[in-house]
């Protein structure tokens, strides 16, 4: 006997309340923003209870209540799956969102429609929770699409800016490509398993056809911005910083990986799909890490680092370690949200300056933000005994001890090293050295609404990994024995990255400029991906829409062959047949002629 | 059935005897009351249909469509108020009479038991629509549009008459309820193929099938708001309804004959969606999006599976409400900007925030956001076509992608971005308009809670 269900539903209901009560206006003397924040705090506290119970008893559960439809042999119900993943993810997501909400109260305080902003953020979170707790594919799809649409609205928050609108559309475009995969999977399961419920899917044959699994992979690729469908993630930086923080930490981008984790029972025996995931993840993690190296926009660097970490999670899925991938999702949420908040704080203080070349020396001006930024970066690189270490180190260890694709492993290692390089680059340019920003900017980080969330997440970035891995029962046997050089591999590549980056960064101050090398161009131009794939294909489609579909087919062929030709033939026929030709002169002439003739005959 | 038809007929005296101040309110409230009377029809207990008389019946396929028709009349009246403001009283009354007669014909079309009666009424709906388009349209192109509308549908449906007479002779009856029992498999000869074509083409043109769709964008663009609404919401669905009714007597020939049409639809829906991506004219965009959605319905009906029938019926209702709402929104823009061009109406979100919400909701339903009934419809059709052939997922999936893109493109174009200076002094949105939008949106949301009432015969 336990109280999972009631507490979980309480959590969800508390979250739904602000959406409804906004109309009733119950928050009379408080601002709506703080009302939303408060409800998230309450939801977090109530969600802690079932999590504690779960850690204690390890009991998983399904709530199934409200029949929606029964069609033929398919039953669709509203059901929540409270298992290892959802129960552990909910408090993490709520904790991170709590901080983000508090941060956005500071960041967005001047926005006239701040209430709407908070409502959107809340809906974003709710859709993510729907996705996480869903027990059937349809409910998951509701959350899946909901997350996509909310990200569209939030990325395009500053709707007066063309860039924001383009970025929002771009996010939808790439996500929709992923959705094709999702629909494919749904259709396949409906056809061959005749169910969308997870238990029933997993109980059936585990040696599946590749098609639905590839569909899932495509869906995850779109949502988690894996290589090929990644460009929307850095573009999404056009949204306000709290949105980026939420999008990159606990919602949206991890949804793809989460989907794969959910469907892990179907994938664990299928080597082909695992190899695909491994290669895709490895390519993503390296490619985006390379892209992050030469970016100058601080948010872009952090965004690319998210993409790189998502690639790492995909690699983890590829080596059949879903629990590790999930742990990395949870840990990653803490420090990534904090990194975005720190950059938001810096950007706000420097009058919306995002270029790291125009920062520098902030170590003195913003000591708290700087130390949090350093903690976050170190956690990201997997510094021992910070949060990132507990999952990242394990991932690297299990990767290097598994006997799968060696090239993919090598690529992952290089990417790990590059993580240290770009993290150092942020620290070096933003915090160290001499100030390069306009001296007029008023730098003030002493706002409790700013300090508290960052502080909370900084503590999280230090200890969360420890607490999570300390409390959660190991679900699969971690790799215990390995040679010393493999054990130290993760450390070694990270340290190598640090040393290299420090050397390189100090060199930039001493060397004079020369024309950038082709490698620099590759990295700076995002691997030429936008110029080769991102623009030409949509352009081609738009041209096709205009020239072929509209001008050629609709306006010419269909118009000319059917209506126009019919009327034309009718016209010609009728003019040929009719004896009225409109030749007035001739008619009159003949009239005169006949009249004359008559006259002559009579006379 | 008479309790719906007679009140509808009695709407005529209501307008003609109302004085000028009460004309709108009388009409709207009275037509809403007729709605109440159709509500019990939705309760279809068991598999039997409600046979009201020898001529009229309703079952779970026709009653949602009936409901939609009846629901749409007050909405059309509300939407046309501004458009008719400058007309004289007699003309207003004439216009409303046209709408009422259209509703009357449609109610009888959807509830007729006899195919010949259905055919006559099907043709009769052309007359009021034609008058609405050619008399109250905005530009001179309306005449051309009316011509296209009339001739496409007439040419398509004349062979149907011949076919119906033939079926009457060979089967002895054209009653749906009897045909179910009496029909015999068609022989596999050329003549039965021709019979199939004759029976189906009328509805294909009405739906419209890609290639025969030219009348639709023209008619939609040129028609006044009520005309566009009823065209998109109900008249296109006549085609789907007719196909669903007639395919039962066209077995096994459908299996062979469906191939080229399914191909054409799958191809056409991508073509029309990509046309949408390049449209600058708001109404034309919505019209083309109707073509692409209706292509899905045709595919579903031709596949002949229970799932696809459910999907087709749900999609018809969902699309009826959604596209009608989009036309209303386009019209509310038109009344302010006096142009259908999207470029001229940028950044309206800053001025009309509530209207922007309606735009958002309409676009989201148009792109089939779960769990709206639009998604249920589309999803079922995609599932059915996937099980018909796995390859179709590339087409339907691509169409999903493009649909989302053009819906959001439309939203971004009109609501987002910097506003232009000539819209500084636009009117705020009226309560009438907001009511209109919410009356489109509410049924969509409520049907989402309980979609089984619009799932049709095979549910």
Interface residues (C-beta under 8 A of the other chain):
Chain A: X68 X69 X71 X72 X138 X141 X142 X144 X145 X146 X149 X152 X153 X156 X159 X160 X162 X165 X168 X169 X172 X173 X176 X177 X179 X180 X183 X184 X186 X187 X188 X190 X191 X211 X541 X542 X544 X545 X546 X548 X549 X550 X553 X554 X558 X559 X562 X563
Chain B: X148 X151 X152 X211 X212 X213 X214 X271 X272 X274 X275 X276 X277 X278 X306 X307 X310 X347 X349 X350 X360 X364 X369 X370 X371 X379 X382 X383 X386 X387 X390 X393 X396 X397 X398 X400 X401 X404 X405 X408 X409 X412 X415 X416 X417 X418 X451 X452 X455 X459
